[in-house]
């Protein structure tokens, strides 16, 4: 359940920022894209949420090269 603690920490950071900025709510949270490399054809690129299939060859043998950690890229708050 390592993923759960990462998400909980990210939500805590968002909530803390909202409180410090006097925001009434968090409008949008944007995290770093997941970059994968296909072990079959070598294609490297982003994937869509929950679509761990290479768009070029259909292989499911993908290696995450960037984005395993949830990095907050953008946080939109509502005053």
C-alpha positions in Angstrom: 0.0 0.0 0.0 2.9 2.3 -0.7 0.9 4.1 -3.3 -1.8 5.0 -0.8 0.7 6.8 1.5 2.1 8.7 -1.5 -1.3 9.9 -2.5 -2.2 10.8 1.1 1.0 12.9 1.3 0.2 14.6 -2.0 -3.3 15.5 -0.8 -1.9 16.8 2.5 0.5 19.1 0.5 -2.4 20.4 -1.5 -4.6 21.0 1.6 -1.7 22.8 3.3 -1.2 25.1 0.3 -4.9 25.8 0.1 -5.0 26.8 3.8 -1.9 28.9 3.6 -3.3 30.8 0.5 -6.7 31.3 2.1 -8.4 29.3 -0.5 -11.9 27.8 0.0 -11.1 24.7 -2.1 -8.7 22.9 -4.4 -10.0 23.3 -7.9 -7.4 21.1 -9.8 -4.3 19.0 -9.1 -2.0 18.2 -11.9 0.8 15.6 -11.5 3.8 14.7 -13.6 3.0 12.5 -16.7 4.1 8.9 -16.7 6.7 8.1 -19.4 7.2 4.5 -20.4 9.4 2.6 -22.8 8.1 -0.5 -24.6 10.4 -3.5 -24.2 9.2 -4.9 -27.6 9.5 -2.0 -30.0 11.4 0.6 -28.0 8.8 3.3 -28.3 9.0 5.9 -25.4 6.3 8.3 -24.5 3.4 9.2 -22.2 0.5 6.8 -21.6 -3.0 7.6 -20.8 -4.4 6.8 -17.4 -4.9 3.0 -16.9 -3.8 2.2 -20.5 -0.6 0.2 -20.0 -0.4 -0.9 -23.6 2.1 0.3 -26.2 0.1 2.3 -28.9 2.6 1.2 -31.5 2.8 -2.6 -31.1 0.2 -3.5 -28.5 2.7 -5.0 -26.1 2.0 -4.9 -22.3 5.8 -5.1 -21.6 6.4 -1.5 -20.5 9.0 0.0 -18.2 8.3 3.2 -16.4 11.2 5.6 -17.1 9.8 8.7 -15.5 6.8 9.5 -13.2 6.8 6.7 -10.7 6.7 9.3 -8.0 3.8 11.7 -7.8 5.3 15.1 -8.4 2.9 18.0 -8.1 3.2 20.1 -11.3 0.2 22.4 -10.9 -2.3 23.3 -8.2 -5.3 25.5 -8.8 -7.1 26.9 -5.8 -10.4 28.6 -5.5 -10.7 31.7 -3.2 
